[in-house]
Amino acid sequence: MSANAPGGGDPNGKSSLSVLTLAALGVVYGDIGTSPLYAFKEAFSGPHGLPLNEANVLAVLSMMFWSITLIVSLKYVSIVLRFDNGGEGGILALLALASRLTRTHPRLAWTVAMLGIFGASLFYGDAIITPAISVLSAVEGLSVATPAFEHWIVPITIAILVGLFAMQRRGTGALGNLFGRITVLWFLALAALGALSIAQTPAVLAALDPRHALVFAWHSPGLTFLVLGAVFLAVTGAEALYADMGHFGATPVRLAWFGLVFPALMINYFGQGALALRDPAAMKNPFYLLAPQELLIPLVVLATIATIIASQATISGAFSVTNQATRLGYLPRVPTRHTSETERGQIYIPQVNWTMLVLVILLVLSFKTSTAIAAAYGIAVSGTMVLTTALVAIVTISMKKRPNPLLLAVLALIGLVELVFFAANATKIADGGWFPLACGFALFIMLTTWKRAETILTAHEKSRRVPINAFSTLCSADIPRVSGTAVYLSPDEDSVPGVLLHNLKHNKVLHERIVFLTIHNADVPRIPDQERTEVHVIERDHVYQAVLYFGFMEQPDVPKGLKLLERHGLKFETLDTTYFLGKATLARAVKPGLFTWRRELFRWMQRNSPATAEYFKLLPDRVIELGTRVTL
């Protein structure tokens, strides 16, 4: 439930731009910021690696530079960040925006929903892989320093990941401020190492000319197609950038990218290329070999911390996507903790956090090396990117009668490039790419199953809904009245709660005093007590309509809120008040059919979702839950 509530201003004000920009560096750009650890190396290693020569090095660097420029700088930072939904980013925020614009076109609206949900599902696959590959690739630097650490790489990686996920309860704002300063140091180190190498081999800058990539693609289309899977590793993290926008806002994200991240990344990639031209043997691990021997261990430590930060980008992005999926009705309500007084998007979801940790550890134990995980990386991200571009194009067309033809042309070009990347990554399905696809498909089934079932149940409730002004006609004089107060939780202020009708049908009694209670979540951190309540009298001394407002930083506490109704003349005695909750579910199938398993999946999800009474802090022995079964 949501509404514009009293207390609409933000009493605390937004965080300063400089603080948010620093925090954005620590959360948003960790993922893409650690790609230099493995992206350039992977183009020349593995089963599809290129032969190492000057023409190939310049071609790969040219492809990386123009891919990052086109997809990250132009698409995400310059275009996509404009398409927010109330300040929230990510593919589900884009889905909500597109759904509102296409609701008059049912077929298009259905297509939009499927694109958005499948893109969000793929994003979760990326969110699981990123912590594993990022931390592993950093810790593997220990084996470059000394082979004695070879057998400790996986245990150290798991220990670091456990520590990272345990820190999430502090909130992305606190982590961003902590990580932001370290990330600045990381990007400065990237730029310094790369600049020193470029100074020794300045000829590598010729790769800025896109003709090196185009000539290579023209003469070796097959090799180009295969190597694009490695080149794409340089742009992974861009979708997390968009998903994390709600944590900090668009302006800090743009300032951080163009002011530090983009130049530092490109200088380091070109520095690795320069090193490869000077010393082909350095391709064993070109990132770490950029550093002098005496700085290798400090660089490994810094890289490890940076990859912890990299993992933060997709973890916080997963929190955002989960929260949006819940609000859009694709997931049941999950306990969410808001960790900032000023930024609504900064949240922590324990269930998502610990589930991701288990899956990430299983991934590390299964693949064991960053090179092995790299085979699984990319396909989920490239798929999400293609779907995001499609949704942005739909929104662009739907928002205006005359869409900007230049913008649509740019989106078409970007979409074509991303489709090529997706096709290139699809060649890695057998080598591990199946993992994010399997995760994405499983989540897609869960999200669409919950949404479909909830739509059916809501339609069933609407068909039986009675307007609030017709309530008096239901209360004939011969209906017995029992002492006490009955509080019926209702999602709709304009209708009689279905749970009352259900109670009246079976028990054939009403309480002496009835309160229809609606909870609204406001877009401000906290609501002052004097603005928290509204009461409308339906029948004095007998029937009331009440509304309680809670800010997004507040956990709804219904008993405490009801005490505030005393100033409206309503006093509640704890032992004399009964709360009635309704719960509708789908009945088991009479005859097993092709999709009976989806009905059972919904029933399982519903059984394992948090109890409404617990969420609203109702005393268990004062709650009566009446269920209805909907038979299809």
N, C-alpha and C positions, 0 to 999 in steps of 0.2 A: 504494500500500500504506500502511496506517496501523495503528497499534496503540498501546495504552497501554504506555509504555516506562519503563525505569528513569529516574531523574532527573526524576520527575514534577513536582516543585515548581519554581516559577520563582525561580531564585536571585537574580535582579536586582530582582524586585518590579515592580508596575505603576507607570507614570508617575503623577505626582501629578495630582489632579483639576483643579487650576487650570491646569497645563501642558497637559493634554489638552483642556480647554475652550477655551483660547486657540488651540491647534492646530486644533481642530474649526472654530472661526470662520474660520480661514484656508483650510481645505480644503472642508468640508462646505457652508458657506453662501455660498460665492462665487457660485454659479450663481443662486440665487434672490435674492441680495443685489444683483445688477446689473440685475434686471428693471425697476426704475424708469427706467432709461435709455431704454426703448422701449415698455413695456407700455401705459401710459396714453396715450401719443401715438398708438399704433396703433389705438386705439378710435375715433379721430376722423380718421384718414387712410386712404388706400388706397381701393380700389373699394367696400369695404363700410363705410366710415367713417360715423359718426353726424353729423348736423348739430350744431353747437356751440351749446348753450343751457344754461341753468341746470338744467332738469329732466334733461337727458341727462347732464350732468356728475355730478349727484348720484346718478343711477341707476347709472352706470358705477362710481363710487367705492363705492357700496353693494354692487354685485355683487362687486367686488374684495375688499372687506373680509370679506364673509361666505364667499366662496370660499376665501380663505386660511385663515380661521378653521376652516371645515369640513374642507377637504382636508389642509391642512398641520398646523395646531394639533391638531385632533381626531383625524384619521385617522392621519397618519404619526407625529407626535411623541408623541401620547398612547396610541395603540393599536398601530400596526404595529411600532414599536420593541420591543415586548414579544415579538414573534415572531421571535426570533433563532435561529440554528442554531449552537450552540457559540460564540456571540459574533459570528458573521458575519451580515451583513445583505444585502439585495438579493433580487431575485425568485428567483434560483437557490438561495439559502439557504432561502428559503421553499418552493421546489419540493422540495428534499431533505427538509425537515421534513414536508411534505404527503405525499410519496411513502412515507415510513416509516409514516405513520398510515393510509394507504389501500391498503397492499400486499395486504391480504386481499380487496380488491374490485378485480379486474383492470380492469374498464371505467372505474371512477372513477379508478384509478391512471393509466390511459392518458390520460384527459381532463386530469388534473392535470399530467402530463408535457407535453402539447401546450400547455397554457396557460402554463406556466412557461417553456418554451423559446421560444415566440413572444414572450412579454413580454421575455425577455432579449435576443432579436434586435432588437426595437424599441428597447431601451435603447441599443444600439450606434448606432442612427441618431441618437438624441438626443445621444449623446456626441460625434458628429462635428459636428453643427450648433452646439452650444453655444459652443465656442471661436470659431467663425467669426462668429456673430451678436454675441457679447459684445464681442470686441475691435473689430470693425467699428463697432459703435454708439458705443463710447468714442472711437475715433479720429475719427469723424465730427464730434465736438465741435470739432475744429480748424477745420472749415469755418464753424462758427458764430462762432469768434473772428476768422477772416480767410479770405475766399474763396481766397486764394493757395495754401492747402494742399489744395484740392479734388482736384488730380491726384495728390497724394501719399498719399491715404488708403489705397488698396489696397496699394502697396508697403510702407508703414509697418506695416500690419496683418500682412502676411506675415512681415516681419522680426521682429515681436514674437512671432508664433506659433512661428517657428523657434527663437527663444530660449527660449520656454516649454517646448517639448517637449525641448529639449536639457538643460534643468534637471532633468528627471524622474528621472535616475539618482541624484540626491541623496536621493530618498525622500520620501514624503508627510509623515513626521514632521518632517524638517528644513525642508521647504517650509512646513509648517503653522506652525512656530514663527517662521519668517521672515515669512510672510504674515499671521499672526494679529494682530500689532500693527498692521499696515497696515489690516487689515479692521476692527479696532476703530475706527480713525480714520475709515474710510469710512462705517461705520454712524452714528458720531457726526455726521459731516458731513451725511448724509442727514437725520437727525433735526433738526439745527440749521437747515438750509435750509428744511425743511418747516414747522418750528415758526414761523419768522419770517413765512412766507407765511400760515399759518393765523391768526396774530395779527392780520394785516391784514384777513382775511376770515373771521371765525370762523363765519359762517353755513354754511360748507362742512361743518362737523361734523354737520349734519343728516343727512348720508349714512350715519351709523352706524345709522339707523333702516332696517331691512330693507324697510319698506313702499315706499321709493323704488324699489328694484329690482323688487318684486312688482307695483307699479302700472304701471311701465314695461313689464314682461313681459306684463301683462294687456292693455294697450292696443296694444302693438306687438310681438306675438309673432315676426313675421318679422324685424324689426330686431334684436330680442333674440337670436334664434338666430344671426344673422350676427356680432353684436358679441361674442358669447361666445368666438369664436376669439381675439380680442384680449385679452379679460379673462383667458383661460386663461394668457396669457403671464406673468401675475403669480404663478402657482403652479408654473411650470416650475422644476425644480431639486429638487422634493420627492422624486422617485424616486432622484436622486443622493444625497440626504440619507440614505435608507435603505441604499443600496448601500455608502456610505462608513462605515456604523456600525462595521464590523469594524476600521476603522483606529483608532477612538478609544473606542468603547463608547457605550452608550445615554445614560448620565447626563450626560456632557459635552455631548452633542448637545442634550439637553433644556434644560440650563442656558443654553446659548448662545442657543437660540431664544427662550425666554420672557424671558430677562434682557436681551437687547439686540436681536436680529434682528427679531423680530415688531413691537415698538413702533416701531423706527426705520423699517421699511418702510412701515408704515401712516401714520406722520406725514409721510413724504415724499410718498406718493401723495396724501394729502389736501392737502398743500401745493401740489402741481402742480394739483390741482383748484381750489384757491383762486386760484392765478395765472390759470387759464383763465377764471374768473368775472370777474376784474378786467380782464384784457387778452386778448381772443380771439386776437389776432395771435401771442401767445406759444405757441400750439399748434404752431408750426413746430418747436419743440424745447423743450417745457416744463421738462424736467429742467435743462438748462444755463441757461435763462433765469431760473431761481430765484436764481442767483448774481449778485451785483453784477459789473459789467464788469471791475473790477480783479482779481476772483478767478476769472475764467473760465478762464484758462490753467492756474493751479494746480489747478482742479477737473478740467480735461481730463486732466492728468497723473495725478491721483489716481484718476479714473475708469478710465483706461487700465490702471493697476496693478491696480485692483479687478477689471477684466474678465479680466486674466491669471489672477488668483486664481479667478475664476468658472470659467474653463476647467479649472482644476485639479480641481474637484469631479467633473466627468464623466470626466476622464482617469483619476483614481485609482479612480473607480467602475468604469470599463471594465477596469482591472487586476483589481479584485476579482471581477467577473463572469467574466472569462476564467479566473482561477485556480479559481473554483468549478466552471466548466464542465469544466475538465480533471479535477478530482477526481471529478466525477460521471460521467465517461466520455463527455462530449459533444464533447470536443476531444482531439487528441493532446497528449502532454506537451510543454509549451513551457518554455524556459529562464526561470526566475523568480528574481529576486534579492530576498531579504528585507533590508530596510533599517533595521530596528529590532531591538534586543536584547530589548525588553520588550513590543512589540505585534506579534503574529503577522500581523495584517492589513495591515501596512505593507509593500508590495511594489512591485517595478518589473519590468515585462515588456518588454524591448527591442523584440521583434517587433510587439507591439500598439502601442507608442509611435510607432514610425516609420511604420507603416501608417496610423495615424490622422492623423499630420502630413501625409502625402501627400494623403489624402482631404480634409482640412480646407482645404489650400491650393487644391486643385481646386475646392472649393465656393466659396471666396472669389473666385477668378478667374472663375467662372461667373456668380455672382449679383451681385457687386460692391457692393451696398448692404445695410444691415441690414434695410431695409423689404422688399426682395426676399426675403431669407432668412426673414423673419418669416412669409411665406406658407407656407414649408416647415416652420416650427417648430410644435410643438404636437400634431400628429397622432400622432407616435411616442410622446410623453410621455403623452398622454391614453389611448392604447391600453394602454401599460404599466401605468398607474394602474388602469384597469378590471380588468385581469388580476390585479394584485396584490390588489385588493379581493376578487375571486372566490376566490383561493387562501387569503387570511386567513379568509374565511367557511368554506371547506372544512376548514381546520385547526381552527377553533373548533368546528365540528360534530363533527369526528372525535376531538378530544381528550377530550371529556367525554360522559358518557351523557346529561346534561341541559345542553345549551348555554345560555349566558346569553341569554335572549330579548331583553333590552335591547341588548346588544352586536350581536346579529344584526339588530335593527331599525335601529340606527345604521349598520351596514355596508350594509344595503339602501338606506337614504337616500343615503349617500355614493356607492354604486355607481350609483344612478339619476342623480345630479348629474353624475358622471363620464361616463356614457353620453351625456348631453346635450352635454357638452363635446366628446366624441369626434365626435359627429354634426356639431357646429358646425365643428370643425376639418376634417372630411371635405370640406367645401365648398371647401377650399383645395388639393385634390389636383392639379388642373390647373395651379395657380399655383406649384407647387414642392413640394407635399405628397407627390408621387410619390417624391421622393428618399429620405426616411427609410423609406418603405414598401418601396422597391426594395432598400435596404440590409438592412432587417429580413428581407425574404423570402429574399434570398440567404444570409444567415447562418442562417436557420431551416433551409434545405435542407442546409447544410453540417453543422450541429449534429446534426440528426436522421439524416443519412446516416452520420456517424461512429458514432453510438450504435447504430444498427441493425446496421451491419456488425460492430462489436465484440461485440454481443450474439450474433450468429451464430457468430463465431469462438470466443467463450468457451464457448458451448454445445457446439461441436465438440470443444474441448479437454476439457471435463468428461466427455463421453461416452467418452473414451479414457483417463481418469485412472485411475492405479493407486495404491492406498493405500501409504503409506510402509512399513508393516509387512509388505507383500507383496514388498518389493524382493528379499529373499534368494532367493525362489523364481525370480526372473528370472535370477539369476546362477548358471547351471549350471556345473559344474566344467570343461566343455569350451570355455567362452568364453575366448579368448586374452586375456591381460593384457599391457599395454604399460607401460613405465616412465613415471614422472611423475605429476603431480597434475592431475585434471580438476575444474574448478569449474563447476557447473551452476547458473545463476541461476534461482530458482524463486519464483513469487508465492505459492505455497501450501506451508506447512510440513508439511501432512499427506499430501501426494501426491508421488509420484515425478515429477520434472520431465519434461514431454513431450519436451523436446529430448534427454534421455538415451535415451528409448525410440526416438526418431527416429534417433539416432546408432547405437544398438545394432542397429536394423533394417537399416541400410545398410552400416555399417562392420564390424559383428559383432565388435567388440573393446571392452574396458573398460580404463581406466587402473588402475594398482596402487592409487592412492588417489583416492577420489571424495569431493567435498564438495558437498552441496546447500546453496546459499546463498540466504537470504531477507533482503531489505532492508526495514526498517520506518522510517517517518518519525514522530518523536515530536512531541508538542504542547508542547515546551519549546525555547528557542533553541539550547542546546548540550548535548551529552551528555558527561559526564566519560569519559575513556578506560577507566577501571576498570569502568564500567557499560555500555560500548558493545557487548559481545559476549556471546553465549550459544553453547554447543556441546553437542550431544547425540550420544552414540556409538551408531551403528547396528551397525557391525561394526568392532571395534577394529583399528586400523592400516590399515583399508581404506575404510570408509564412515562419513561424519560428516554431521550436520545442524548448520549454523551460522546464526546470526542476527546481523546488524549493525544497530545503532540509530544514527540520525542526527537531530539537532535540526533545527528548521525554518530556522535561520539557517545551517546547514551544507550545503555541496555534497557529496553522497555521493562518497566516494573509496574504492572497493573495495580496490585494492592496499594502501593505507595501513591500512585496517581489518583486512585479513587478517594484517598483521604483528602486530596485537594478539592474534591467536589463539595466539601462541607460549606464552603463559602457560597455555593449555589443552593444550599438548603438540603443537600443530600448527605446523610451520614450512614456509614456502613459499619456494621458490627461483624467482625471476622467470623465468629461462629454462627452468625445468622445469615451469611451471604454464600450463595452457591453459584459457581461459574459453569455455564453450559457451553461446551465446544462441539462443533460438528466435524465429522470426518467422513468424506465420501471415498469409496474405493470401487474398483472394478471387480465384479463377480468372476469366479472361475468360469472358464469356457464350458458350456454344456457338452459340446462335441469338439474334440481336438482338431485344430486346423493348421494351415500353413504358418500362421503368425501367432499361434497360441503362446509361444515362448515369450513374445514381447509383452503380453498381458502379465505373465508371471514375473518378467523382469521389472515391470512397473510396481507390482505388488511387493517385490523384494526391496526395491528402492524406497518405497513408501514406509515399509516396516523399519527400515534402518535410518530414516531421516529423523532429525531431532524432534522431540515431543513439543507440541504447541504450549502445553501447560508449563513445561520447564523453561521454554524460551521467554514467556511472559511472567515468570516467577510466581506462578499461582501455587497455593498450597495444595498438594496432591489430594488430601482428604476433603477438600472443598470443591473438587472438580467432577463434573459428570460429562463424559464424552459419549455422544450419540452418533453411531455410524450408520451410513446408508450404503447399500450395494447397488451399483448400476449394472444392469444386465444388458449386454449388446446382442 
